[in-house]
Amino acid sequence: MNGSVRFCCTLILFLILGATANALELRSAAFADQAAIPGVYTCTGENISPPLSWTGVPTAAESLVLTLTDPDAPAGTWVHWLLYNLAPRLPGLPEKLTKLPPGSDSGRNSWGVTGYGGPCPPSGTHRYIFRLFALDRRLDFSRPPGAEQLRRAMRGHILERAELLGRYHK
């Protein structure tokens, strides 16, 4: 392999690995991806939000959006939590979030209220998907948005996204 081909291959590897190393990642100290969500974070426990942390937020991000949904709900996807305008330099959220970080807001979940509503399947095992979106803008609403309104406002402004999937069986 000559020098220029070796340089080219090294540069390509650097770009690929560099992009992967900086990709948006979402984690919880309470449970691993694809694992069971501890009962304390559910409607049968204390119904408190789990600790969440993230890394790899793009430097161009102006805000973050966090959602929690249950795609296995009998009536269709059930929205448990909507947070938007989280500061892009925020490293995560603490367990039992009681006060929103400065500048952030909460949307309406499927119960029609703002705030966290933990996993609460009527029966069987359900998947609960935490999604973090890095946006190139802040969002502006006159009142707390629902999930569809939030999705429409995010359209065309998502820089990156990450997911954390937990499972819960009642």
C-alpha positions in Angstrom: 0.0 0.0 0.0 1.6 3.3 -1.0 1.7 6.3 1.3 -1.2 8.3 -0.2 -3.5 5.3 -0.1 -2.5 4.6 3.5 -3.1 8.3 4.4 -6.5 8.2 2.7 -7.5 5.0 4.6 -6.3 6.4 7.9 -8.3 9.6 7.2 -11.5 7.7 6.4 -11.1 5.6 9.6 -10.5 8.8 11.6 -13.6 10.4 10.2 -15.8 7.3 10.8 -14.5 6.6 14.3 -14.6 10.3 15.2 -18.2 10.6 14.1 -19.1 7.4 16.1 -17.2 8.6 19.2 -19.2 11.9 19.3 -22.6 10.4 18.5 -25.4 11.4 20.8 -25.9 8.8 23.6 -28.6 8.5 26.2 -28.1 6.4 29.4 -29.6 5.8 32.8 -27.7 4.7 36.0 -31.0 2.9 37.0 -31.2 0.4 34.1 -29.4 -0.6 31.0 -30.7 -0.3 27.5 -33.2 -3.1 26.7 -33.4 -4.0 30.5 -36.2 -3.9 33.0 -37.1 -0.5 34.5 -37.0 -0.8 38.3 -40.4 -0.6 39.9 -39.7 2.6 41.8 -40.0 4.5 38.5 -43.4 3.1 37.7 -47.1 3.6 38.7 -46.9 0.7 41.1 -43.8 2.2 42.8 -43.0 5.8 43.6 -43.7 7.0 40.0 -40.6 9.1 40.0 -38.4 9.9 36.9 -35.2 7.8 36.6 -31.8 9.5 36.4 -30.8 10.1 32.8 -27.5 11.3 31.3 -26.3 12.0 27.8 -23.1 12.7 25.9 -22.2 13.7 22.4 -24.5 16.6 22.0 -23.6 18.3 18.7 -22.0 21.7 19.1 -24.6 23.2 16.7 -27.5 22.2 19.1 -29.6 25.0 20.4 -31.9 22.8 22.5 -32.8 19.3 23.5 -36.1 17.4 23.6 -36.7 14.4 25.7 -39.7 12.1 25.3 -40.9 8.9 26.9 -43.4 6.7 25.0 -45.0 3.3 25.2 -45.5 1.9 21.7 -47.2 -1.2 23.0 -50.2 0.5 24.6 -53.5 -1.0 23.6 -54.9 2.3 22.1 -51.7 3.1 20.3 -48.5 4.9 21.4 -48.9 6.3 24.9 -46.9 9.4 25.8 -45.5 9.4 29.3 -43.3 12.5 29.3 -42.4 15.4 27.1 -39.6 17.9 27.9 -38.4 20.5 25.5 -35.9 23.4 25.4 -33.5 21.6 27.6 -30.1 23.4 27.5 -27.7 21.6 25.1 -24.9 21.8 27.7 -27.0 20.1 30.4 -25.4 16.7 31.1 -28.6 14.9 32.1 -31.5 14.9 34.6 -31.5 13.7 38.2 -33.7 11.0 39.6 -37.1 12.3 40.8 -37.0 15.5 38.8 -39.2 17.9 40.6 -38.1 21.3 39.2 -37.4 21.8 35.5 -34.0 23.1 34.5 -33.9 26.8 33.8 -35.3 27.7 30.3 -36.9 24.3 29.7 -40.6 23.4 29.5 -42.9 20.4 29.7 -45.5 19.2 27.2 -48.7 17.4 27.8 -48.6 13.6 28.2 -51.4 11.2 27.2 -53.1 11.8 30.6 -53.4 15.5 29.5 -51.1 16.8 32.1 -47.5 18.0 32.2 -44.8 16.1 34.0 -43.6 12.5 34.3 -46.0 9.6 34.3 -44.2 6.3 34.8 -44.7 3.0 33.1 -48.1 1.5 33.9 -49.1 -1.2 31.4 -52.6 -2.7 31.8 -51.0 -6.1 31.3 -48.0 -7.9 29.9 -44.6 -6.5 29.2 -44.3 -3.2 27.5 -41.4 -1.3 25.9 -40.8 2.3 27.1 -38.6 4.4 24.8 -36.8 7.4 26.1 -35.7 9.5 23.1 -33.4 12.5 23.2 -33.3 14.9 20.2 -30.7 17.6 19.6 -32.3 20.5 17.7 -30.9 23.4 15.8 -33.4 25.8 17.4 -35.4 26.4 20.5 -39.2 25.7 20.4 -41.9 28.3 21.2 -45.4 27.4 22.2 -48.1 29.6 23.8 -49.2 26.6 25.9 -47.9 23.1 26.7 -47.9 21.1 23.5 -49.0 17.6 23.0 -46.8 15.0 21.3 -48.0 15.7 17.7 -47.6 19.4 18.1 -44.1 18.9 19.4 -43.2 16.5 16.5 -44.4 19.0 13.9 -42.3 21.8 15.5 -39.2 19.6 15.5 -39.6 18.5 11.9 -36.6 19.6 9.9 -34.7 20.8 13.0 -33.3 17.5 14.4 -29.5 17.3 14.3 -29.2 14.0 16.1 -31.2 11.6 18.2 -30.6 8.9 20.8 -32.8 6.2 22.4 -32.8 4.2 25.6 -35.3 1.4 25.8 -36.6 -0.1 29.0 -39.1 -2.8 29.7 -41.7 -3.1 32.4 -44.1 -5.9 33.3 -46.9 -5.2 35.7 
